[in-house]
Amino acid sequence: MEYLYETHCHTSQASACGMVSGEELARFYKQKGYDGIIVTDHFFNGNTAIDQSLDWKTKCELYCSGYEQAKRVGDEIGLTVMFGIEYSYEGTDLLTYGVDKAWLIAHPEVMEIDVHEYIKLVHESGGMIVHAHPFREAWYIKMIRLLPYEVDAVEVFNAGNPDPEFDRRANWYADSYGLVKTAGSDRHDTQKTEYAATVFEEKLTGIGDYIRLVKGDKVARLICER
């Protein structure tokens, strides 16, 4: 049996480019037959919807509100909803899994340290880093920065990429360094027909299962439809 998971999606509560609430996102994916989603809103160093003038704890609480709403609805309708972060470093986007709101509140320094220190801190905390759309070209991406010896996996299919060539290059990159491959829709709304999924032969009960299976190279297959 196969289980479908969205590993990269955004809510309007925390991502400035998000067009749907956590509740809408959860109901959308349940209707589409997914078994679970990981909410990965843009962090404060990305396209955030959170007022940067607020104190750190308040910002972290607001940042998690889209995920928390999706989680409440997911629990009601039978969709596993997990927490993640899309952390940005000068245009390099890192999907971060295995940390939570308490971790964020305890680590305000993540806004000051460089990308290498950030990855080290996440790993020391038991988390995992997946490089999102590493070859995307856009006005806000000044440099294509690759970190093959620091990331745990590469998002090789991103349904939000405007050019499939970006995915082909990501596959080449993962193959070149023997990195595990994942797929994500990078969804910000419920209107676009493009979608992606990371598929496992084991049902995930939480983000720990996702980390274990990806690090163990237990991804069954990837789906990306445009």
C-alpha positions in Angstrom: 0.0 0.0 0.0 1.2 3.5 -0.8 0.7 6.7 1.2 0.9 10.2 -0.3 2.4 13.2 1.5 2.7 16.9 0.6 6.1 18.1 2.0 6.0 21.7 1.0 2.9 24.0 1.3 2.0 27.4 2.7 -0.8 29.1 4.6 -2.0 32.7 4.5 -1.6 33.1 8.2 2.2 33.0 8.0 3.3 33.3 4.3 2.7 36.6 2.6 2.2 34.8 -0.7 -0.2 32.3 0.9 -3.8 32.5 -0.4 -5.5 29.9 1.7 -5.8 29.3 5.5 -4.6 26.3 7.3 -8.1 24.9 7.5 -8.6 25.3 3.7 -5.3 23.7 3.0 -6.1 20.6 5.2 -9.5 20.1 3.6 -8.1 20.5 0.1 -5.5 17.8 0.6 -7.9 15.4 2.2 -10.3 15.8 -0.7 -7.3 15.1 -3.1 -6.6 11.8 -1.4 -3.4 12.7 0.4 -2.6 11.0 3.7 -0.8 13.9 5.2 0.9 17.3 4.7 3.8 19.2 6.1 3.1 22.9 6.5 6.3 24.8 5.6 5.5 28.5 5.8 8.0 31.1 4.8 10.1 32.0 7.8 10.9 35.6 9.0 13.9 35.7 6.6 11.6 34.9 3.7 8.2 36.1 2.4 6.7 36.2 5.8 3.2 37.6 6.7 4.3 38.2 10.3 4.8 41.8 11.5 8.6 42.0 12.1 8.2 44.7 14.8 6.6 42.3 17.2 8.6 40.6 20.0 10.2 37.2 19.2 7.8 35.0 21.1 4.7 36.6 19.6 6.1 36.3 16.2 6.8 32.6 16.7 3.3 32.0 18.0 1.7 33.8 15.0 4.1 32.0 12.6 2.8 28.6 13.9 -0.9 29.6 13.7 -1.5 28.4 10.2 0.0 25.0 10.9 -1.9 24.8 14.2 -5.2 25.5 12.5 -4.4 22.9 9.8 -3.5 20.4 12.5 -6.8 20.9 14.4 -8.8 20.3 11.2 -6.6 17.4 10.1 -7.2 15.7 13.4 -10.9 16.0 12.8 -11.0 14.8 9.2 -8.3 12.1 9.3 -5.3 14.0 7.7 -1.9 13.8 9.3 -0.6 17.4 9.6 3.0 18.0 10.4 5.2 21.1 11.0 8.1 22.4 9.0 9.8 25.7 8.1 11.0 27.1 4.8 14.1 29.0 6.0 15.7 31.4 3.6 19.3 32.5 3.4 19.8 35.1 0.6 17.6 33.2 -1.8 18.6 29.7 -0.7 15.5 28.0 0.6 15.9 25.2 3.1 12.9 23.0 4.2 13.5 22.3 7.8 11.8 19.4 9.6 12.0 18.1 13.2 11.8 21.4 15.1 8.7 23.0 16.7 7.4 26.2 18.1 9.2 25.7 21.4 12.4 25.3 19.5 11.8 28.5 17.6 11.1 30.4 20.7 14.3 29.1 22.3 16.5 30.0 19.3 16.1 33.7 18.3 19.7 33.5 17.1 18.5 31.7 13.9 18.0 35.2 12.4 21.6 36.2 13.0 23.7 33.1 12.3 24.8 32.1 8.7 23.4 29.2 6.8 26.1 26.8 7.8 25.6 27.5 11.5 21.8 27.2 11.0 22.1 23.7 9.4 24.4 22.6 12.2 22.0 23.8 14.9 19.1 22.0 13.2 21.1 18.8 13.0 22.2 19.0 16.6 18.5 19.4 17.5 17.6 16.2 15.7 16.1 17.9 12.7 16.6 17.5 8.9 17.2 19.8 6.0 15.9 19.4 2.5 17.1 21.9 -0.2 14.0 23.3 -1.8 14.0 23.9 -5.6 17.8 24.3 -5.7 18.0 25.5 -9.3 15.0 27.8 -9.4 15.8 31.1 -11.1 13.8 34.2 -9.9 14.3 37.9 -9.3 14.8 37.3 -5.5 17.4 34.5 -6.0 20.8 36.3 -6.5 22.9 33.1 -6.4 22.4 29.4 -6.8 24.0 28.1 -3.7 24.6 24.3 -3.3 25.3 22.6 0.0 25.7 18.9 -0.9 27.7 17.9 2.2 25.3 19.7 4.6 21.7 19.0 3.4 20.0 15.6 4.0 18.0 15.5 0.8 17.0 17.5 -2.3 13.6 18.5 -3.5 14.0 17.3 -7.1 10.3 17.9 -8.1 8.7 21.2 -7.2 5.3 21.7 -8.9 5.7 25.5 -8.3 8.8 25.7 -10.6 7.9 27.7 -13.7 10.4 25.7 -15.8 10.8 21.8 -15.7 14.4 22.3 -16.4 14.9 23.4 -12.8 13.7 20.0 -11.7 16.0 18.2 -14.2 19.0 20.0 -12.8 17.9 19.2 -9.2 17.7 15.5 -10.2 21.2 15.7 -11.7 22.5 17.4 -8.5 21.0 14.7 -6.2 22.3 11.9 -8.5 25.8 13.5 -8.6 26.1 13.5 -4.8 24.0 10.5 -3.9 21.4 12.6 -2.1 17.9 11.3 -1.3 15.1 12.9 -3.5 11.8 14.4 -2.4 8.9 16.1 -4.1 6.6 18.9 -3.0 3.9 21.1 -4.6 5.0 24.3 -3.0 1.3 25.1 -2.9 0.1 28.6 -1.9 -3.5 28.2 -3.1 -6.1 25.7 -4.1 -6.6 26.9 -7.7 -3.5 25.6 -9.5 -3.8 22.1 -10.9 0.0 21.3 -10.6 0.8 19.0 -7.7 3.5 16.8 -6.3 3.8 14.2 -3.6 6.4 12.1 -1.8 5.2 8.6 -1.5 6.0 6.0 1.2 4.9 2.4 1.7 4.5 3.2 5.4 1.9 5.5 7.0 3.5 8.4 8.8 2.3 9.2 12.4 4.4 12.3 12.7 7.4 14.3 11.5 9.8 11.8 13.2 8.6 9.1 10.8 9.2 11.4 7.8 12.8 12.2 8.9 13.5 8.5 9.6 12.3 7.3 6.2 13.9 10.1 4.2 17.3 9.7 6.0 17.0 5.9 5.5 16.3 6.4 1.8 12.9 4.8 2.1 11.0 7.0 -0.3 8.9 4.7 -2.5 8.4 7.1 -5.4 7.8 10.7 -6.3 4.9 12.3 -8.1 4.9 15.6 -10.0 2.1 16.6 -12.4 2.0 19.8 -14.4 
